[in-house]
Structures are given as structure tokens and as C-alpha cells.
Amino acid sequence: MRNAFRLALASLRYYKKQTAALFVGILLSAALFTCVGSLFFSGKEAAKENARQEYGDWHYEMRCDFPWMEEFEQNPEGEGFQVEAYGVETVRKAITDPFDIQLVYGDAGYLDMMGRRIVEGSYPGEVHEIAADAQTLRNLGVEAKPGSQVTLDGETFTVSGILTEMPPKLADLLGVSMQVFVSEKLDYGMNGSFLYLKFRESRPISDQIMAFTRQYGVDGSTVARNNGISTYVGGNTQELSMRQIATAFTDPSMGIPWVWGTLNENEAMTEGAVLLALAIFSAFVIYSIFQVSVLKRMSQYSVMQTLGMTQGAAFGMLLAELLMIFAAGYGFGAALGNGAAALIYRSFGRIFIPRNVTLHSGVDTEATAEALSVSALPDAGDFYVNWKVLWLGAFFLLLVLAAVSLLLVRKMRRLTIRQMLAGDGGKGKKNRNIYSLKRENLTGILTKRFMFSRKGTFAGILLSLSIGSVIFLGAAYVTENTRINNDLTFKADDGLGSDIQVYEDSDSLSDTIPADVTGQLQEISGLKTVLPVRYMLGEVLLENGSFHWPEFYAETAGEEGFDPDPQLMEKYNGRIVQTGQADYRLKVNIYGYDDEMLESLNDYLLEGEIDPDRMRRDNTVIFKTLMDGQGNYDGIDVYAGDTIQVKTPKDSVADPEVLKFLSSEENYRETSFTVDALVSRPLAKVDTFIGDGGDNVVDIIMTNEQMEENFGVTGYQTISISVEDGQDAAAAADAIRSVTAGISRCVVRDYSAQIAAQNLYLNQQILFFVGIAAVLLAISMLHIMNSMQYLVAERRYEFSVLRAMGITDAGFLKMLMKEGLRYGIASSLVMVVLYWLVQKVLYYFMVHVYLYLHPQTAIPGGYVIGMVLVNLILCTAAMALSGRSLLKKSILEQISV
């Protein structure tokens, strides 16, 4: 073994170029792999720590006023679980006046888990002392300072301390609105105690809670999970058997999107797929580079075999070479990758924090836009090295190195010693044709002969050459469609298409912005566009099975636990009503848009044509249809050219009771409209009636003039305003407020700061994707160069014979460049075919899994043309450079090698 390492070290020193190329290949592969892994991991850690702040630092909660609690307190450790911390909350009393308040006692563990620290004063020690956060005390009309007194349920308490506030989302999770902490001594005799558990997060907490409930005999149905943090620590127990997966693939309503979504807990499948693709590409690169080095030394291996070297020794020597390079390359690569990742994360780490990209809502309230904007994301926090990915990457590459060594040894085993000495692969067919009898170019004949003599090798080289280009084009395709999707969702779903929104914060049709206000707004300097929107609530008739998704709405799904919104039921009788076996009446938002906004809907066009002039002339409309959770739009049989029947109140300022569409028919009108176009999203939306999530409500869109002619609507519900570049949006918003000051319930919101933050976020996201694509391109170029060197090195014996026969140096280089050009053309054709297949898969995932809006079915031609040119140039240049290095050596030296 020691001799193997000595020979390997000597080879590495002698073949410096190949050693350097392999070192760079391993270094770049390790850097890219560990960089991406650590960035994903750091984003998850930031999201996890933010979840601790928002939901509390606990995993499970359960009633604990049972006999098993005493056993747990005596022995909190057990087989299959490790309790890191626990706390007990005892509810002494719950009152409803003046608010829903729980009087609770929490031990130190509970207070620590919930982040409830004393900021002033002390925790209650006596029966008539309480502690609460400042906001709760203010709501109770009490000054937030120790010594204040408050009466609760007829009892007077003295404030002994001020606490920090409860986690902001804990109330929604557990149904607790306000907490007032009392002394341990206070006891009304109707207590309820709850145990909060935090397990060690080195193992999935779902397995640990099952072991916990088994050991102490706890009823698992009474255990509540902290859903805010569970996805980050293995708390979701959803698993699929192979039978379930096979069944899902045969069900059109489930398929790959359902399986992927079920298994893709916290983006684990997505990140795993990315890392796997990078790992496989790295394996291709390492094999490509190392085989060139081995081929150049084939004659030396033949001599050593003649002297008695076994195949096992050959394997050990090759593996020793790779291990020595790996020891240096992987370490430096991991350091380089994590160093680059730390810089990237420090600069724009927020783009790696998991974000609910499928959350769609309107823009009518500031809270809605803030919830979807980047400002709602937590701070990136600290950078973390993903040691798991680092070690898994090292293990994978070690397996790759062993496999590469084994493949090359097997390749040598198939050759005789004479073939190894001559560098003859032994697979070429003898061709006894006499080409001198024909008028053919000798270099062209030789080029074809060299390329096609071994068809398996030829096919393998083409695949090897094209794989890097395919991965780069795939990355570019995803990047381009991500940019398009970001732009479309930015304007439609995130509601940040305009700098300033003016809207009526009301659910009454009588509250509108007068039509003459738009003229006044247009006179304000610095405003680029003023786009008003009119609104009416309507109902569309869907008969004879034209509505295919009754399960889409809670009112018609009939699914236990999927209940209709009580407010929508009370105010509008729900969003949908079934009138027959296959007949439905569906509530719809009816919008009137300005021409410029109508033209912008072309970006969301599914079918048909949008022509505002024709819409006004023929009284036609645009139909915004539904989208399901797999990106499908076929839930309603309404298409361009169809006629729809729309029912609306006769009075444009109808009474709220009429909006239930249950009043006498004399209060309504029915109008037939021809659909000119189908779109996937609206732009400006009104969320104060039946809501408009963009994808879950049907909208009828027409011109503002049609709204007045058909329904008598003259006022506006919302106005979207854009500010000129360089103008002060805050000043413009103040000027707008002065115009709308006298309008009832009219609100002006300035979203310019959120738009700026969102634009920065999206630009950073695209920059990262471009950077990854650039690194892949660099590795791909290295891969192509080495593949071409392999072709020359493999046939150096034949080339030396040609030189001995009298071929000129110029003719020799011309022959090699012609061969390189042909390889470039052939590999480009293979690249296009493989990329076409890859693009189909990526398109499916973008549409049906990640719900991209209107992704392009093909990448811009410039990318493909660019990669074809890169292939041609690199293949030709690499062959020429390899040929020049061959010409520097004497013919005798090449023949004797």
C-alpha cells in the first residue's frame, strides 16, 4: 500500500496539469455543493428561530393533571425520547368580561419557553398580586407599572410586575387572547394544568412524542403540536408508502404534485433535488478529468502489469491519487464554498428563508400587503455551516472516487498489454478500403474514422460533452421563469403593482370615491398613472355540470372540518349555492378597469384577446377563472366566445340584505355577456366583500364605461397610483390625502417602501440564480476541455504514426480542429434533445408543483445559441491546444510511450 501511495504521488507530481485540473474540479464541485447546502440550512435556521419567537419555544402541549404527571416529574427521561425542557401552565380561572382573559400560574420553565420575562417589578408572590404585559394592562385601562390596581371578576389585584408580551401567534394557535399571571398560592379549586414539552432536536420530535406517550400512557389524541415550529424539527408525521405513491400517480387529481407536496416538508425535496443534481454533475466532471490523466499513463501501467502489478494494486494506486487530491481539494472547496456562502448570506440572506409563496390575497389593507411583502420576513440572522451536507458530500465523493477507479481498472483489464502500450482501445473495426482510388479529402476521412470507429465511445463522449450545457440551460430556464413569475405575482398576488393605493375600507356599495376625484388626482405633480376601478358584486349561473370543482368551496365540499366562513355566510349567504344536481350560482366580483390596466392583463392571458375598444362596442367581458392547488384552470367550462349569465342588484348602492341574493327577483337584473378572454389573475382587487385571493374567486372584468352603462356604477372602490421615477412617494401620498380628506372611509396607503424592499429581494434572488448558473457554466467548460483532451490522448499513437507518414503540422492541426468542430456540432444536437426533455420536466414542476404564473414553454433562443457557440468554440480550441502540445513532442517519443 505504501508503494501505491508513492507511485500515486510521483504521478501527481509529474502530470501537473492533470493534477491541477482534477484539483480544480473537486474544489469547485465541493464549493458549489457546500455553498448551496449551507445557504439553504441557514435560511431554515433563521425561519426556525423566528418561529420560536412567534409561537414559543416548545414542541407539544397536553393536559397534565393526571397521575402520570407525578411519574414524569420524578423521571423525565425515557427510551426513545430526550426532554430538553418542560414547563407547566396552570389555568386558575377564565373570565369573559371585559375581555377573554385567563388567570394563569406559570412555572419558570413555562415562562422561559414563552419568552415571558419580567421587565419591571417581580412575579406575583401573594394571592392578590398579578403580572401582565403592558398591552394587556392598557387594554384593561390600567397604567403599566407596578403598584397599579385592577379589578377582575369582582376581585381587586395589585400589579406586581410587567412581563414581556406573549408570542404573537400563540393566541391563534391555542385560542388564548390575553393572559394575566397570578401567584402559585391563588387557587379557585377549578384548575387545569398543561404540560409544555421541548425535546432535543437532534432527532425527529414526532418519534419522540410517540415514545413519550407510550411510556407514560398519555392519550395521543389529547396532545397538541406547535405547528409553527414542528416542520423545522421533524414534527410532521406524514409518510407515504410505495402503494400510496403508486395509487396517487394513477389518480389525475393527485399525481406528482400531491406526492411531491406531501413529501416536500419544509422544501426538503426541493433542496434535495438541487443538491443531488449538483452531486451527479460533479461525478461526471471528476470522471471526465481523471480518465484523461489515466489514458496518458496507460503504457506505464502496462509496464507495471508486466512486472507483476495486480488489478487490486492498480485500483489502490488510482484511488490513492484521487484520495490525495480529494484531501486537499474538498477541504479547500468546502472552506471556499462556505466562505462565499457566508458573504452571500450576509448580503442578502433573506432570499433563502422559506416563504409561503402560494399565499395570495388582496391589497385592500395595509396588513395584507405587509404580510406578503419582504418586510414580513424575519431577519436573516447568523450564518450556519451545514455540517450534515458537508459530510454527506464528502461521503458521496469518496464513493464516486472509488467507482471511477474501479471503472478505469476494468477498462484496462479489457485491454492486452500490447494494446495498452500502443494506446489501442481494441474496439475499432479494421477497414481495408482504399480511399486513394477516390477523390476524397484524407483528413476528412481520418476525422470520420476517428470519430465513428467506436460508436459506444462516441455516444458516451457526446453525452459527457452535453450534460454540463443541459444543466446550465436548465438553470437559466428556471431563472428566466422565476423572474417572470416574480414580476407577475408582484403585481397581482402580492398587490404591489402601484406605489399608492386609494380605496374604500368598507363593505357597503354606497361607499365609493366620487368620479371627479380622479381628475383632481391627475393634477398632482409627480404622479405617473392614476388608474381607477369600479366594483359591483354579482352572481354567475353555472348549469348542467359546467362547474367541476364543488370540493373547491367549503359550502359545497361536504368535507368534515372544511367549514364555510361564518362572516361570508352571514353577510352574503356564502360564495356559492347549489341549486340543482349539477347547477350552481357562484358569487363573483365585477370590476371596471381603465384601458391601461386592461392592457396589462395580457400578461395573465389564458386564451382569447383583450381589446378595450371592442369590449365597449360589443359589451363583452374578461373572465378571471379559478386555479386549483396544482395550477389547473379547468374547473369551470367557460371559454373565450362563450356567453355567461350574470345576476346583479338593480340598485348600484344596494342594501346589504340584497347582496345575499335571496331577496325577491324585482331587486335584481340578469345580463348576458360574451366572454372575450380568460385570464388567470385580476390586477386591482376589492377584498372587503366576498374577498379576492386572486386564484380562489371568479371575477368578471370590463371597462369602467361598461360598469356605468350596465349597472349604473359611477363611483370608484379603489384607485391605483404610480409615482414618477425620482419623485417622493410620501409627499405624493400626503397630497393625495388632501384631495380625499372629505370622502367617507377612504384610505390612502403608501406601499413604495415595501415595493423597494420587494424589488431588492427579487433582484437578489435572480442574482443568486445567475451566479449558480455561471459557476455551472465554468465547470461545464472545464469538463468540455478535458473531454477533448481525452480524445487526443486516447489516439496519440495513431497521430504519431500519421506524423511519421509525413502529414504537416498545419494539416494535422486542421484535421483536429475539423474533428473538434464536428464534436461541437454533434454535442450541440444532443444538448438540444436532452434539454428539450429536461425543459418538459421543469415546466411541469413549475406549473403544477410550484404554481408559477405563465412560465415560458421555451427558453429565449439566445441562451441555446450561446451554448451552441460555446460548445463549438471550446471543442475546436481544446482540440487545437491538445494538438499543439502533441506537436511539441517528438514522433519517436509518442510512438514509444
Buried (B, 14 or more C-beta within 10 A) or exposed (E): EEEBBEBBEEBBEEBEEBBEBBBBBBBBBBBBBBBBBBBBBBBBBBBBBBBBBBBBBBBBBBBBEBEBBEEBEEEBEBEEBBBEBBBBBBBBBBBEEEEEBBBBBBBEBBBBBBBBEBEBBEBBEEEBBBBBBBEBBEBBEBEBEBEBEBEBEEBEBBBBBBBBBBBEBBBEBBEBBBBBBBBBEBBEEEBBBBBBBBBEBEBBBBBBBBBBBBBBEBEEEEBEBBEBBBBBBBBBEEEBEEEEBEEBEEEEEBBBBBBBBBBBBBBEBBBEEBBEBBBBBBBBBBBBBBBBBBBBBBBBBBEBBEEEBEEEBBBBBBBBBBBBBBEEBBBBBBBBBBEBBBEBBEEBBBBBBBBEBEEBBBBBBBEBBBBBBBBEBBEBBEBBBBEEBBEBBBEBBBEBBBEBBBBBBEBBEEBEEEBBBBBBBEEBEEEEEEBEEEEEEEBBBBBBBBBEBBEEBBEEBBBBBBBBBBBBBBBBBBBBBBBBBBBBBBBBBBBBBBBBBBBBBBBBBBBBBBBEBBEBBEEBEBBEBBBBBBBBBBBBBBEEEBBBBBBBBBBBBEEEEEEBBEEBBEBBBBBBBBEEEBBBBBBBBBBBBBBEBBEBBEBBBBBBEBBBEEBBEEBBBBBBBBBBBBBBBEBBEBBBEEEBBBBBBEBBEBEEEBBBBEBEEEBBBEBEBBBBBBBBBBBBBBBBBBBBBBBBBBBBBBBBBBBBEBBEBBBBBBBBBBBEEEBEBEBBBEBBBEBBEEBEBBBBBBBBEBBBBBBBBBBBBBBBBBBBBEBBBBBBBBBBBBBBBBBBBBBBBBBBBBBEEEBEEEBBBBBBBBBBBBBBBBBBBBBBEBBEEBBEEBBBBBBBBBBBBBBBEEBEEEBBEBBBEBBBBBBBBBBBBBBEEBBEEEBEEBBEB
